Amino acid sequence: MLIKDFNKEVRSNKVVELQSELVVVGGGTAGVCAAITAARKGTKTVLVQDRPVLGGNASSEVRLWILGATSHLGNNNRWSREGGVMDEILVENLYRNKEGNAVIFDTVLLEKVLNEENITLLLNTSVYDVSKSSDTKIESVKAFNPQNSTEYVINAPLFCDASGDGIVAFKAGASFRMGAESKGEFGELFAPDKSYGELLGHSMYFYSKNTDKPVKYVAPDFALKDIKKIPRYKAIGKDDKGCRFWWFEYGGDGDTIHDTEQIKYELWKVIYGVWDYIKNSGEFEDVDNMTLEWVGTVPGKRESRRFEGLYMMKQQDVIGQAIFEDAIAHGGWAIDLHPAEGVYSKLSGCTQWHSKGVYQIPYRSFVSKDIDNLFLAGRIISATHVAFGSTRVMATTGLCAQAVGMAAAVCIENDVKPAEILQNGLIKTLQNELNLTGQSIPNIPIQTESNLVNEATITSSSNLNLSEIPFDGEWTNLATSAAQLLPFIANENYKFKVQVIADEDTRIEVQLRTSKRSKNYTPEVIIEKQIINLKKGEQEVEFEFVGSVTKNKYAFVTFMSNEKVYLKNSNKRYSGILSVFNGVNKAVSNNGKQTPPDGIGVDTFEFWIPQRRPEGFNIAMEISPAIEAFDSSNIGNGYVRPWGTVNAWSASLEDKNPTLKIEWDSEKELSEIKLFLDPDYDHPLECTLMGHPEEVAPFCVRNYTIKDLNGTILVQKEGNYQTINTWKLDSKIKTKGIIIEAEHPSGNVPASIFEVICS
């Protein structure tokens, strides 16, 4: 029993003081990825999250799906899903939760953080103040947890603000901006005027479900009474739910920090008014048994403060795909800006303008220009309002924050400040350390000297020579133009044979296309076109392209639309090979072609996009000569996904025991073996609401064995589903080589490995 007598003085809360090497404030996808990355490099990290769950806008409190460069499969960014920890989380969620349950996703994030012994996690803990040891250096942050009535003082040499509104950077006095820059400041032609809004607003969602008996609904007094105040009310569907209502947005014309509570009430007004409209207006059938299952209580924020770093990204960097020496990540979401009035605006809910491919993001945008020991992460990074329209999405912020976590580890190891990574030439160390964990920085491979494999002779039991994509599938109508995306070898002239059915005598146009940039996948250059006459009925069609590509790169064997024609498909799938269609994806403003108005600095081009599995079969064809882009020489090239070419070793499907041998002239000492496998980087893997057809990517090697040259088993794995398999050997071994025996994932998919790292 505890009895305390009256105390005339004000009592103090319990105070806990923590000492760390890195403090990450904010537990959204950015903060989680930063903390995990730093911790895995041995950096003692405190992760402070002001909510009871991790994930921020992706958590069960808000329930927004995680997206990034893949953009719902709605753009031309092939194999662009974010790598490293961000990929690991999404792949894990796919395996456990392919249905997209937001509560299960909470547990995936929590487990990942709790499994890291170098992370101290403080949930329900809000940072409210900062102490500085000098004008430009943070000494500690102060936080309070109302659940355990404890105040925390957290000291560290390095801080990362991933809090969304930038509480640490703000309190520390760092320069920041809110609202849209003028066109003149950075020469951004798409910089919006006030009529299209200076800020993006908040959103809240609801879930509904059917029950087995009628359920009445009486709207609260505060619910919106006149549904016509929502100009897009006719777009409301009774079965829509969750973040399909992303356009339930409000607050962009106010203060999106200090007005958040008022914005929340307005969004509740909209949600309960919309549900009243669905249930009681008489405009919808079969709603008697429907009920509200969940309504958000925390608004998902899009935009507030943006802090100034050593470099500020701008529109031209995104659309022009600028190259940076200090690149540490990539982006690929469209420049996605919304009207400030949100749900009440008569304008489109968003305007999305895509680039022709992914773009690099520089390290400098994550380093405060004012505070020496402060990193920026998440949506507050150094970018203009227009560039922010692309960099703000969660898969991108998670990928970028991995760079912050790794940079913190580099700073601790080398006793330098964040900006000194640039001055001391450590940026290449940072880039390489990131790539070794799957970052896949565009155009920057893993350094040759990081991998003992580059000193070895590599042979395989077989290589996939793509002479045929077998004719064992169904037929697809050519109402939409289609193309087979293939990794051409430079200066090679290819012949093709396909099977077609024509409903009547007609003709078909075939084209060979490629992109202007060698590592883009926008087929804007037509190398050659041919017209082929068809007779009614089933037939084989042969054609040869005299033109070709001048360097190893992807090209599109293109079949222009003719609804009277059907193409034979294949059931076989291969790493780095897919079919694309000149299709529509209105979820990301894709109507088959991007046609921006003149003068906004955005390109006009066509979209050629894959279909989502279980659709999206390859086009069956014979290819002569065979495409030889899958051989074992790809191992050791430093790329861990398709980029310009396949970059993978793939075995022949006829090879019943695919084997990769790595052999050195003399003994090498090994402590770690790392395999980079194929998680299908083209699939978006939205974490919530949207389900996925499989729990494991069909290209991923599930079962394999690693032996030394004497046959001693070093590693045996069954049931793998993750991208990167890292094996730290119990003790260092000396060997002249290793053999990897890999099973084909299925009878329709050959075994493939992107990279093997030995150290």
C-alpha positions in Angstrom: 0.0 0.0 0.0 1.2 3.5 -0.9 0.1 6.6 1.0 1.5 10.0 0.2 0.7 13.0 2.4 -0.2 16.4 1.2 2.7 18.2 -0.5 2.5 21.9 -0.8 5.0 21.9 -3.6 4.2 20.9 -7.1 5.1 17.2 -7.6 7.4 16.1 -10.4 6.8 13.2 -12.7 9.2 10.4 -12.8 12.1 11.3 -15.1 14.2 8.8 -17.0 17.4 10.0 -18.7 18.7 7.9 -21.6 22.0 8.1 -23.5 22.1 6.9 -27.0 24.1 7.4 -30.2 21.1 8.2 -32.4 17.6 9.5 -31.5 14.9 9.0 -34.2 11.8 11.0 -33.5 8.8 9.6 -35.3 7.8 6.0 -35.8 6.2 6.1 -39.3 7.7 4.2 -42.1 10.6 6.6 -42.3 11.5 6.5 -38.6 11.2 2.7 -38.5 13.4 2.2 -41.5 16.0 4.7 -40.2 16.1 3.1 -36.8 16.4 -0.5 -38.0 19.1 0.4 -40.5 21.2 2.2 -37.9 20.7 -0.5 -35.3 21.8 -3.3 -37.6 25.1 -1.4 -38.0 25.6 -1.4 -34.3 24.4 2.1 -33.6 22.6 2.5 -30.2 19.2 4.0 -31.2 16.2 5.3 -29.4 13.0 5.4 -31.5 10.4 7.8 -30.1 6.8 7.5 -31.4 3.9 9.6 -30.1 1.3 7.0 -31.0 0.5 3.5 -29.6 1.5 1.8 -32.8 4.2 2.2 -35.5 3.6 3.0 -39.1 2.2 6.5 -39.1 -0.2 6.8 -42.0 0.3 3.1 -42.8 -0.8 2.1 -39.3 -4.2 0.7 -38.3 -5.0 4.2 -36.9 -5.0 5.7 -40.4 -4.8 2.8 -42.9 -3.2 4.3 -45.9 -1.4 1.8 -48.2 2.3 2.2 -48.7 3.3 3.2 -52.2 6.3 4.7 -54.0 7.9 4.4 -57.3 5.7 1.5 -58.5 2.6 3.8 -58.3 -0.1 1.0 -58.3 1.5 -0.4 -61.5 0.3 2.8 -63.2 3.5 4.3 -64.6 6.6 3.3 -66.7 8.9 2.6 -63.7 9.7 -1.0 -64.1 11.2 -3.1 -61.3 11.3 0.0 -59.1 9.9 -1.0 -55.8 11.9 0.3 -52.9 14.6 -2.1 -51.6 16.4 -2.8 -48.3 14.4 -2.7 -45.0 11.4 -1.2 -46.8 11.3 -4.1 -49.2 11.9 -6.6 -46.3 8.9 -5.2 -44.4 6.6 -5.3 -47.4 7.7 -8.8 -48.4 7.2 -10.0 -44.8 3.7 -8.4 -44.8 2.9 -10.2 -48.1 3.8 -13.5 -46.6 1.8 -13.0 -43.4 -0.9 -10.7 -44.6 -1.6 -10.8 -48.4 -5.2 -9.8 -47.6 -4.0 -6.4 -46.4 -5.2 -6.3 -42.8 -3.9 -3.1 -41.3 -3.9 -4.6 -37.7 -1.6 -7.4 -38.9 0.7 -4.9 -40.5 1.0 -3.2 -37.2 2.5 -6.4 -35.8 4.9 -6.8 -38.7 6.4 -3.4 -38.0 6.5 -3.9 -34.2 8.2 -7.2 -34.5 10.9 -5.8 -36.8 11.7 -3.1 -34.3 11.5 -5.2 -31.2 13.8 -7.8 -32.8 16.6 -5.2 -32.9 18.6 -5.3 -29.7 20.2 -1.9 -30.4 16.8 -0.1 -30.5 15.1 1.3 -27.4 11.4 1.8 -28.4 9.3 4.4 -26.7 5.7 4.3 -27.8 3.0 6.8 -26.7 5.8 9.2 -26.1 5.7 12.7 -27.4 8.8 14.9 -27.9 7.9 18.4 -26.8 11.2 20.2 -26.3 14.9 20.4 -27.3 18.0 21.4 -25.5 21.0 22.7 -27.4 24.7 22.8 -26.4 25.4 25.5 -28.9 23.4 27.5 -31.5 23.9 24.7 -34.1 24.0 21.6 -32.0 21.2 19.6 -30.3 22.2 18.1 -27.0 18.9 16.3 -26.0 15.2 16.0 -26.5 12.5 16.0 -23.9 9.5 13.7 -24.2 6.5 12.7 -22.1 4.5 9.4 -22.0 1.0 10.0 -20.4 0.5 6.2 -20.2 3.3 5.7 -17.7 3.4 9.3 -16.5 7.1 9.4 -17.3 9.3 12.2 -18.7 12.3 11.3 -20.8 15.5 13.2 -21.4 17.3 11.6 -24.3 20.9 12.5 -25.0 22.8 11.7 -28.2 25.4 13.0 -30.6 23.0 12.6 -33.5 19.2 13.2 -34.1 16.9 12.3 -36.9 13.6 14.2 -37.2 11.1 11.9 -38.9 8.1 13.3 -36.9 6.1 14.5 -39.8 5.6 18.1 -38.6 9.3 18.4 -37.7 9.0 19.1 -34.0 12.7 18.6 -33.3 13.9 20.7 -36.3 11.3 23.4 -35.4 12.3 23.6 -31.7 16.0 23.6 -32.6 15.4 26.6 -34.8 16.1 25.1 -38.2 14.9 27.0 -41.3 11.6 25.7 -42.7 8.9 26.5 -45.2 5.2 26.0 -45.5 3.2 26.5 -48.7 4.1 26.7 -52.4 7.2 28.5 -53.8 6.7 30.9 -56.7 7.6 29.8 -60.2 10.4 32.3 -60.2 12.3 31.1 -57.1 13.4 27.8 -58.6 12.2 28.0 -62.2 9.5 25.4 -61.5 6.9 25.8 -64.2 4.3 23.7 -62.3 4.6 25.8 -59.1 0.9 26.3 -58.3 -0.9 29.5 -57.7 -3.3 29.9 -54.8 -6.3 28.8 -56.8 -4.9 25.3 -56.7 -3.7 25.4 -53.2 -0.6 26.0 -51.2 -0.8 22.9 -49.0 -2.1 19.3 -49.2 -4.7 18.5 -46.6 -5.4 15.7 -44.1 -7.5 12.6 -44.8 -9.5 10.2 -42.8 -11.2 7.0 -43.9 -13.9 4.5 -42.9 -14.5 0.8 -43.3 -17.9 -0.8 -43.8 -19.1 -4.4 -43.8 -22.2 -6.5 -44.5 -24.0 -8.2 -41.6 -26.6 -11.0 -41.6 -29.5 -8.7 -40.6 -30.7 -5.1 -41.2 -28.8 -2.4 -39.4 -30.2 1.1 -39.0 -28.1 4.2 -38.9 -29.0 7.5 -37.2 -26.4 10.2 -38.1 -25.0 12.4 -35.4 -26.1 16.0 -35.4 -22.6 17.1 -36.6 -22.8 14.9 -39.8 -22.8 16.7 -43.1 -26.5 17.1 -44.1 -26.2 18.3 -47.7 -24.2 15.7 -49.7 -24.1 18.1 -52.7 -21.6 20.2 -50.8 -19.1 17.5 -51.9 -18.8 18.2 -55.7 -17.6 14.6 -56.4 -20.4 12.9 -54.3 -21.5 10.9 -57.4 -18.2 9.2 -57.3 -19.0 7.6 -53.9 -19.7 3.9 -54.1 -21.4 1.9 -51.4 -18.6 -0.8 -51.4 -15.7 1.7 -51.4 -13.8 1.9 -48.2 -10.5 2.8 -46.6 -7.9 4.7 -48.6 -10.0 4.3 -51.8 -11.5 7.5 -50.2 -8.1 9.2 -50.3 -9.9 12.2 -51.7 -11.7 12.7 -48.4 -9.3 15.5 -47.7 -9.5 18.8 -45.9 -7.4 21.6 -44.4 -5.0 22.5 -47.1 -6.1 26.2 -47.0 -5.4 26.4 -43.3 -2.6 25.7 -40.8 -2.1 22.0 -41.1 -0.3 21.8 -37.8 -2.2 24.0 -35.4 -5.6 23.5 -37.0 -5.4 19.7 -37.0 -8.1 19.2 -34.4 -10.5 21.4 -36.4 -9.6 19.6 -39.6 -10.3 16.3 -37.9 -13.8 17.4 -36.9 -14.5 18.5 -40.4 -13.4 15.1 -41.8 -15.6 13.3 -39.3 -18.5 15.5 -40.4 -17.8 14.3 -44.0 -17.4 10.6 -43.1 -20.6 10.4 -41.1 -22.5 12.5 -43.6 -21.3 10.2 -46.4 -22.4 7.1 -44.5 -25.8 8.7 -43.9 -26.0 9.3 -47.6 -25.1 5.7 -48.4 -27.5 4.2 -45.8 -30.5 6.5 -45.9 -30.7 8.5 -49.1 -32.3 5.7 -51.1 -29.7 6.2 -53.9 -28.1 2.8 -53.1 -29.4 -0.7 -53.3 -28.6 -3.6 -50.9 -27.4 -1.4 -48.1 -29.9 -2.4 -45.4 -27.5 -4.9 -43.9 -24.4 -2.7 -44.1 -22.8 -1.1 -41.1 -19.9 1.0 -40.2 -17.0 -1.2 -39.0 -14.3 1.4 -38.3 -13.8 5.2 -38.6 -10.4 6.8 -38.3 -9.7 8.9 -35.2 -6.3 10.3 -36.3 -6.1 12.2 -39.5 -3.5 11.2 -42.0 -1.3 14.3 -42.7 0.2 15.0 -46.0 2.0 18.3 -45.7 3.1 20.9 -43.1 6.6 22.1 -42.6 9.5 21.3 -45.0 13.0 22.0 -43.7 15.9 23.4 -45.6 18.9 21.1 -46.1 22.1 21.4 -47.9 20.2 21.0 -51.2 16.5 21.6 -52.0 15.0 19.3 -54.6 12.9 20.9 -57.2 10.5 19.9 -60.1 13.3 19.8 -62.7 15.2 17.1 -60.6 12.1 14.9 -60.6 10.9 15.3 -64.2 14.4 15.6 -65.7 15.7 12.7 -63.7 18.7 14.7 -62.5 22.0 12.9 -61.6 23.6 13.5 -58.2 27.0 12.5 -57.0 25.6 12.1 -53.6 22.5 10.0 -54.6 21.3 7.7 -51.9 17.9 6.7 -53.0 15.3 6.9 -55.8 11.8 8.2 -56.2 9.2 7.6 -58.8 5.8 8.6 -57.6 4.2 11.3 -59.7 4.3 15.0 -58.8 1.0 14.7 -57.0 -0.6 17.9 -55.8 -4.1 18.4 -54.5 -6.5 21.4 -54.3 -6.4 23.1 -50.9 -10.2 22.8 -50.4 -9.9 19.0 -50.7 -13.2 17.2 -50.7 -15.1 20.5 -51.1 -13.2 21.5 -54.3 -14.7 21.5 -57.7 -11.3 20.7 -59.1 -9.9 17.1 -59.6 -8.9 15.5 -56.3 -5.3 15.5 -57.5 -3.1 16.3 -60.4 -0.4 13.7 -61.0 2.4 14.3 -63.5 4.8 11.5 -64.0 8.4 11.4 -65.1 9.6 9.0 -67.7 11.5 6.9 -65.2 12.8 6.9 -61.6 14.9 9.8 -60.4 17.8 10.0 -57.9 17.4 11.7 -54.5 20.6 13.4 -53.0 21.9 12.9 -49.5 22.2 16.7 -49.0 18.4 16.9 -48.9 18.4 15.0 -45.6 21.0 17.1 -43.7 19.9 20.3 -42.0 21.8 23.3 -43.3 21.5 25.0 -39.8 21.8 22.2 -37.2 25.1 20.3 -37.3 23.9 17.0 -35.9 20.4 16.8 -37.3 19.1 14.6 -40.1 15.8 15.1 -41.8 13.6 12.2 -42.8 10.0 11.5 -44.0 7.9 14.2 -45.6 9.9 17.1 -44.0 13.0 16.7 -46.2 14.5 19.6 -48.1 12.3 19.8 -51.2 10.1 22.5 -52.8 6.4 22.1 -52.6 6.3 20.7 -56.1 9.1 18.2 -55.7 7.6 17.2 -52.3 4.5 16.2 -54.3 6.5 13.2 -55.3 9.0 12.6 -52.5 6.3 12.6 -49.7 4.9 9.1 -50.2 5.7 6.4 -47.7 7.7 3.8 -49.6 9.9 6.7 -50.8 10.3 8.1 -47.4 11.1 4.7 -45.9 13.8 4.1 -48.6 15.3 7.5 -48.0 15.3 7.2 -44.3 17.4 4.0 -44.6 20.1 6.3 -45.9 19.8 8.5 -42.8 20.1 5.5 -40.5 23.2 4.3 -42.4 24.6 7.8 -42.5 24.3 8.0 -38.7 26.2 4.7 -38.4 29.0 6.1 -40.7 29.1 9.3 -38.6 29.5 7.3 -35.4 32.1 5.0 -36.8 34.2 7.9 -38.3 33.4 10.5 -35.7 32.1 13.0 -38.2 29.1 15.3 -38.5 26.4 14.5 -41.1 27.6 17.2 -43.5 31.2 15.9 -43.2 30.2 12.7 -45.0 30.3 14.9 -48.1 33.5 16.7 -47.3 35.5 13.6 -46.3 34.6 11.6 -49.3 32.6 9.2 -47.1 29.6 9.5 -49.5 30.9 6.6 -51.5 31.2 4.5 -48.3 27.6 5.4 -47.5 26.4 4.5 -50.9 28.1 1.2 -50.9 27.0 0.3 -47.4 23.4 1.1 -48.5 23.7 -1.0 -51.7 25.0 -4.0 -49.7 21.7 -3.9 -47.8 19.6 -3.7 -51.0 19.2 0.0 -51.5 19.7 -0.2 -55.3 20.7 3.4 -55.8 20.2 4.1 -59.6 23.3 3.8 -61.6 25.5 3.0 -58.6 26.4 -0.7 -58.3 27.9 -2.4 -55.3 31.7 -1.7 -55.4 33.7 -4.5 -56.9 36.2 -4.6 -54.0 33.3 -5.3 -51.6 32.7 -8.7 -53.0 35.2 -11.6 -53.1 33.0 -13.1 -55.9 34.7 -10.7 -58.3 38.0 -12.5 -57.8 36.4 -15.8 -58.7 35.5 -17.8 -61.7 31.8 -18.3 -61.9 30.2 -21.2 -63.8 26.7 -22.6 -63.9 25.0 -25.9 -64.8 22.9 -24.0 -67.3 21.9 -20.6 -68.4 18.5 -19.5 -69.7 18.9 -18.8 -73.4 15.6 -17.3 -74.3 14.8 -18.9 -77.7 11.2 -19.4 -76.9 8.5 -18.2 -74.6 6.4 -21.4 -74.8 3.0 -21.4 -76.5 1.2 -23.0 -73.5 -1.2 -20.2 -72.4 -4.5 -18.8 -73.3 -5.4 -16.1 -75.9 -5.5 -12.4 -75.2 -7.6 -10.0 -77.3 -5.5 -7.2 -78.8 -8.1 -4.5 -78.1 -5.3 -2.7 -76.3 -1.9 -2.4 -77.7 0.5 -4.9 -76.1 4.3 -5.4 -76.0 6.8 -7.9 -74.7 9.6 -6.2 -72.9 12.9 -8.0 -73.6 16.6 -7.5 -72.7 18.1 -7.0 -76.2 21.7 -7.6 -76.9 23.4 -4.7 -78.7 23.4 -4.7 -82.5 21.6 -8.0 -82.7 18.8 -8.4 -85.3 16.0 -10.7 -84.0 13.4 -12.7 -85.7 10.1 -13.5 -84.0 7.3 -16.0 -84.5 3.9 -15.6 -82.7 0.6 -17.3 -82.9 -2.6 -15.3 -83.6 -6.3 -15.7 -84.2 -8.0 -13.3 -86.5 -11.8 -13.0 -86.5 -11.6 -11.9 -90.2 -9.1 -11.0 -92.8 -7.2 -8.0 -91.3 -3.8 -6.8 -90.6 -1.6 -6.1 -87.6 1.1 -3.5 -87.0 4.3 -4.6 -85.2 6.8 -2.2 -83.9 10.2 -2.3 -82.3 10.4 0.4 -79.6 12.9 1.5 -77.0 13.5 4.4 -74.7 15.7 7.5 -75.2 17.4 6.9 -71.8 19.0 3.5 -71.7 17.6 2.6 -68.3 14.1 4.0 -68.7 11.1 1.9 -69.8 9.1 4.5 -71.7 8.9 3.2 -75.3 9.1 6.6 -77.0 11.5 5.7 -79.8 10.1 3.6 -82.6 13.1 1.9 -84.3 11.0 0.1 -86.9 7.5 -0.8 -87.8 5.9 -3.4 -90.1 2.4 -4.2 -91.3 1.5 -7.9 -91.5 -1.5 -9.2 -93.3 -3.6 -11.8 -91.5 -6.1 -14.4 -92.8 -9.2 -15.3 -90.8 -8.5 -18.0 -88.3 -5.5 -19.3 -86.3 -2.1 -18.9 -87.8 1.6 -18.3 -87.1 3.1 -15.0 -87.9 6.8 -14.4 -88.5 8.6 -11.1 -88.7 12.2 -9.8 -88.4 13.4 -6.4 -87.3 16.4 -5.1 -89.3 17.0 -2.3 -86.8 18.2 -3.0 -83.3 19.5 -1.3 -80.1 23.1 0.0 -80.1 23.8 -1.0 -76.5 22.5 -3.8 -74.2 19.1 -2.5 -73.1 15.4 -3.3 -72.9 13.3 -3.1 -76.1 9.6 -3.5 -76.7 8.3 -6.0 -79.3 5.1 -4.1 -79.8 1.7 -5.2 -81.2 -0.6 -2.3 -82.0 -4.3 -2.7 -81.1 -6.7 -4.5 -83.3 -9.8 -5.9 -81.5 -10.2 -8.5 -84.3 -6.9 -10.2 -83.3 -5.9 -12.5 -80.4 -2.3 -13.3 -79.3 -1.3 -16.5 -77.8 0.1 -16.2 -74.2 2.6 -18.3 -72.2 2.3 -19.7 -68.7 6.1 -19.3 -68.2 7.4 -16.4 -66.2 11.0 -15.2 -66.0 12.9 -12.8 -63.8 13.3 -9.5 -65.7 10.8 -10.3 -68.4 7.2 -9.1 -68.6 4.5 -7.9 -70.9 3.1 -4.4 -70.9 0.0 -2.7 -72.3 -0.8 0.8 -73.4 -3.5 0.7 -70.7 -5.3 2.9 -68.3 -4.9 3.3 -64.6 -7.1 6.2 -63.4 -6.0 5.7 -59.8 -2.8 7.5 -60.8 -4.1 9.8 -63.5 -3.1 7.4 -66.3 -5.3 7.5 -69.3 -2.9 5.7 -71.5 -1.0 8.9 -72.4 0.2 11.8 -70.3 -0.8 15.0 -72.1 0.0 18.0 -69.8 -0.9 21.5 -70.7 1.8 23.6 -72.3 4.2 25.5 -70.2 4.2 23.4 -66.9 7.6 21.6 -67.5 6.1 18.1 -67.8 6.7 15.6 -70.7 4.1 14.1 -73.0 4.4 10.4 -73.4 2.5 7.1 -73.4 2.1 4.7 -70.5 2.9 1.0 -71.1 2.0 -0.8 -67.9 1.9 -4.4 -66.8 -1.3 -6.2 -65.7 -1.5 -7.3 -62.1 -1.1 -10.9 -61.4 -2.7 -13.4 -61.8 -3.1 -11.7 -65.2 -0.1 -10.2 -67.0 1.1 -13.3 -68.9 4.0 -13.1 -71.3 3.3 -13.1 -75.0 4.3 -16.5 -76.4 6.9 -16.3 -79.1 9.9 -17.9 -80.7 13.0 -15.7 -80.7 16.0 -16.1 -83.1 18.8 -15.8 -82.2 18.1 -16.7 -78.5 18.5 -13.8 -76.1 21.5 -14.6 -74.0 21.2 -12.1 -71.2 20.8 -14.4 -68.2 24.2 -16.1 -67.8 26.3 -16.4 -64.7 28.5 -13.5 -65.7 25.8 -11.3 -64.2 26.8 -12.5 -60.7 29.2 -9.9 -59.3 28.1 -7.0 -61.5 26.9 -5.1 -58.4 23.2 -4.8 -59.5 20.5 -6.7 -57.5 17.5 -6.1 -59.7 16.8 -5.5 -63.4 18.4 -2.1 -64.4 19.1 -1.6 -68.1 19.3 -5.3 -68.5 18.3 -8.4 -66.4 21.3 -8.5 -64.1 20.4 -12.0 -63.0 21.6 -15.6 -63.6 18.7 -17.7 -64.6 18.9 -21.4 -65.1 17.2 -23.3 -67.9 13.9 -24.8 -66.9 15.1 -28.1 -68.4 17.9 -28.2 -65.9 16.6 -30.3 -63.1 19.4 -29.4 -60.6 20.4 -25.8 -61.2 23.8 -25.1 -59.8 26.0 -22.0 -59.5 29.7 -22.6 -58.8 32.0 -19.8 -57.5 35.7 -20.9 -57.5 38.9 -19.0 -56.5 42.4 -19.8 -57.6 43.5 -19.9 -53.9 41.8 -20.3 -50.6 39.7 -17.4 -49.3 38.4 -16.8 -45.8 34.7 -16.4 -45.6 32.5 -15.2 -42.7 29.4 -14.2 -44.6 27.5 -15.3 -47.7 24.6 -13.1 -49.0 22.1 -14.0 -51.7 20.0 -11.4 -53.5 16.9 -13.2 -54.9 13.8 -12.0 -56.9 10.8 -10.6 -54.9 9.3 -9.2 -58.1 10.3 -5.5 -57.7 7.6 -4.6 -60.2 4.8 -5.5 -57.9 3.7 -2.6 -55.6 2.9 -4.7 -52.5 0.4 -2.2 -51.1 0.5 -3.0 -47.4 -3.2 -2.6 -46.6 -6.7 -2.8 -48.1 -5.6 -4.2 -51.5 -5.0 -8.0 -51.5 -2.4 -9.8 -53.5 -2.7 -13.1 -55.4 0.2 -14.9 -53.7 2.0 -14.8 -50.4 5.4 -15.4 -52.1 6.6 -13.8 -55.3 6.5 -16.5 -58.0 10.2 -15.7 -59.0 11.6 -16.1 -55.5 13.9 -19.2 -55.0 12.3 -21.0 -52.0 14.8 -23.9 -51.5 18.6 -24.0 -51.9 21.7 -25.4 -50.4 25.2 -23.9 -50.2 28.2 -26.2 -50.1 31.9 -25.9 -50.2 33.8 -27.6 -53.0 34.2 -30.8 -50.9 30.4 -31.1 -50.6 30.2 -29.9 -47.0 26.9 -28.2 -46.4 27.4 -24.6 -45.2 23.7 -23.5 -45.5 20.5 -25.2 -46.2 17.3 -23.3 -46.6 13.7 -24.4 -47.2 10.6 -22.2 -47.6 12.4 -18.9 -48.2 10.3 -15.9 -49.3 12.6 -13.0 -48.5 14.7 -11.0 -50.9 18.0 -10.9 -49.2 19.3 -14.0 -47.4 22.3 -13.2 -45.2 24.2 -16.1 -43.7 26.8 -15.4 -41.1 28.9 -18.5 -40.8 29.4 -19.9 -37.2 33.1 -19.5 -37.7 35.2 -18.3 -40.5 36.0 -20.9 -43.1 38.8 -21.2 -45.6 37.7 -22.5 -49.0 38.5 -22.3 -52.7 34.9 -22.1 -53.6 31.2 -22.6 -53.0 28.4 -24.3 -54.8 24.8 -23.0 -54.7 22.2 -25.6 -55.6 18.9 -23.9 -56.2 15.5 -25.4 -56.9 13.2 -23.8 -59.5 10.4 -21.9 -57.8 7.9 -23.8 -59.9 7.6 -25.7 -63.2 6.8 -22.4 -64.9 9.5 -20.2 -63.3 13.3 -20.9 -63.5 15.6 -20.4 -60.6 17.2 -17.0 -60.7 19.8 -15.2 -58.5 20.6 -11.5 -58.9 23.8 -11.3 -56.8 26.0 -13.3 -54.5 28.1 -11.4 -52.0 31.0 -13.2 -50.2 33.0 -11.6 -47.5 
